[in-house]
Amino acid sequence: MLFSKEEYKERLKKVQKSMQEKGIELLISSDTANMNYLTGYDAWSFYYAQCVIVHVNSDEPLCFVRAQDAGGAYITTYLKKENVIVYHEKYIHTWPLHPYDYLVEIIKERKWDKLNVGLEMDSHYFTAYCYEKIKQGLPNAKLKDSERLVNWTRVVKSGTEIKLMKCAASISEKGMKTAMNAINPGVRQCDAVAEIQKTLFMGTPEFGGEYSSIATLLPTGKGTSASHLTASQEKFVTGEATIIEISGVYKRYHVPMARTVLLGKPEQKKIDAMKATNEALDAGIEATKPGNTTNDVAQKFWAVLDKHNIKKESRTGYSIGIGYPPDWGEHTLNISKGDETILQPNVCFHMIAVMQFGDWGVEASESVRVTKNGSELFCNYSRDLHIK
Amino acid sequence: MLFSKEEYKERLKKVQKSMQEKGIELLISSDTANMNYLTGYDAWSFYYAQCVIVHVNSDEPLCFVRAQDAGGAYITTYLKKENVIVYHEKYIHTWPLHPYDYLVEIIKERKWDKLNVGLEMDSHYFTAYCYEKIKQGLPNAKLKDSERLVNWTRVVKSGTEIKLMKCAASISEKGMKTAMNAINPGVRQCDAVAEIQKTLFMGTPEFGGEYSSIATLLPTGKGTSASHLTASQEKFVTGEATIIEISGVYKRYHVPMARTVLLGKPEQKKIDAMKATNEALDAGIEATKPGNTTNDVAQKFWAVLDKHNIKKESRTGYSIGIGYPPDWGEHTLNISKGDETILQPNVCFHMIAVMQFGDWGVEASESVRVTKNGSELFCNYSRDLHIK
């Protein structure tokens, strides 16, 4: 078991406390990262409906998975076998049959069908279809959005979680070093990713890497104006910039990192944009300490951009920890003006400056941990525009 | 452009025909693979709400993406710039604000708010929240499930699509060869995946690989009873079996392959199970031809299992083509008893036999293309239990 049973129990208690505060008696948690957080469940089975069910008074959550994945649940969760609820294979992609038909049955059997039920309304895999099954199947339940209460519980990390994130950070550093070496004029983008992926999976001798919840992002040339482009088989071109965004992953914990490399002749506007970006990141990180808010961090960041007359409308960071595709963000705090989340020790966020200027862009980031008195960076890797 | 404009137009026409048949005047397509199919859009941006909007009489679809991804849409889609609809960054993870607030505005502006609107109700990223925004924002629209009509349009591949899949197949073969070489007693699972990933991304000199929509699945030992477990940093152990499930990917087209390797002493029950599985796969493939149904294929498959007294409750295949995380299946036909989809030339499916026997299992698969008179396999790779 990755975490002690006590740590899992503590997580459950925190979630149940939050449920009480929100008037939720039964929580259906479909977010893959939340499922992992609450039970340890870890498998690539999230392309079918699955969830964790938390009753406000229960000693353990229930893990609701497909029959084919029952073995995975027995292996990866801390739960008693009876708390792994297995649905039949007949529900797999045979609409209008649906796994949540069985979920509704289970809830009725346990006489939970008149409770206040919390749903993760905008969780990636909680589809409209799942929702309709619950609405129609549990007409007496009072449904409400749980407003990411499990995600919010995840925001402050335990000591063990921080240790795992530090392992992930050391993998990120190695991955970025490989990327910087592999990206050269005439090299196919896919061949650079091949080397990056190899490094990220090998990790370190002590800490093996895992699949990341976002693919290696590698926009290049004009593509640097679009931060979420992935690699193609086209070759890198002299004179063009490439943005690299990766994450080392250890036991599903992510510590992402973004950097920009410029091949060939230095271009002053890109050098200047990168410098201003880094100055802004530094200003934000400087303001990161317990008691300050994410808005305080954002204000300092944007003050530097304003000084340099740079416009940026997108948020410049988000909370990180456990991740599953399609996202490594926790869907809680944002580093943006007006987000008034109060920082606490062991809140961790990816402060990422995606800077777009028409048909080009630069990017850099730091994964930051709030400490007792300030903050520390997970990774140690220059953010300068890497010119080669 | 990957496909000719004519091919995109033809896809659109087929989808519009299907919309007419179902009485849908406006389709909101949130499935990432459908978005790619209809417009060419390709970026790892599906962790935010996005969609393609198809009016039944329009010349082009609309592609609805986040501002930060506008550049990616201009680069990767065939659409006129005016048909890329960009929503503001203020909607990113700032609930109760939501991108679909703006989607509703767009639909109202165009006076489409009283139409019969088709929704992909169980598409992975069409969340309950998106659905509520549409329901509340378009009270006069008649909402209905599109029942995967775009997915069904994708089932029969064009000549160009088949060519891309053959490229993906050659990458799958290379990946599996690497896996079989890399998996040895004492090797960390993550190190084997590092080699596999490197191979899959490098692809061939002509065809570079891409990220797969499912991570390398590598259940080993007791884990072979659970088909969706991914690699850890534990080492492979003499005497244990490992299932390898991978896919080569080319231009987002997937051709998956599963095999099983046994390290050390041959174990008769696993050899026998593998033989029976392969006999069943062969029987199913033998029955694959235009005019036959998926049920016909399934009946032949299960007849062999029955003969060997092997019970298997899960479906044994599904349609394949374009894929994005979390799935490479098309969510249309299943190879299972009772699925009466009639096979046509250029229908492609992954016929995969996940065989679980308590605390162990074996697995093998073929990606199959229906031809004019029968079928052909995309890959050429022995399905025998690989003993080393």
Interface residues (C-beta under 8 A of the other chain):
Chain A: D42 A43 W44 S45 F46 Y47 A67 Q68 D69 A70 G71 G72 A73 Y74 I75 T76 H88 E89 K90 I92 H93 T94 W95 H98 L119 M121 D122 S123 H124 Y125 F126 T127 A128 Y129 C130 Y131 E132 D145 E147 R148 R188 Q189 C190 D191 V193 A194 E195 Q197 K198 T199 L200 F201 M202 G203 F207 G208 G209 E210 Y211 I214 A215 T216 L217 P219 K222 G223 S225 A226 S227 H228 L229 T230 A231 S232 Q233 E313 S314 R315 Y318 P325 P326 D327 G329 H331 N334 S336 V354 Q356 D359
Chain B: D42 A43 W44 S45 F46 Y47 A67 Q68 D69 A70 G71 G72 A73 Y74 I75 T76 H88 E89 K90 I92 H93 T94 W95 H98 L119 M121 D122 S123 H124 Y125 F126 T127 A128 Y129 C130 Y131 E132 D145 E147 R148 R188 Q189 C190 D191 V193 A194 E195 Q197 K198 T199 L200 F201 M202 G203 F207 G208 G209 E210 Y211 I214 A215 T216 L217 P219 K222 G223 S225 A226 S227 H228 L229 T230 A231 S232 Q233 E313 S314 R315 Y318 P325 P326 D327 G329 H331 N334 S336 D339 V354 Q356 D359
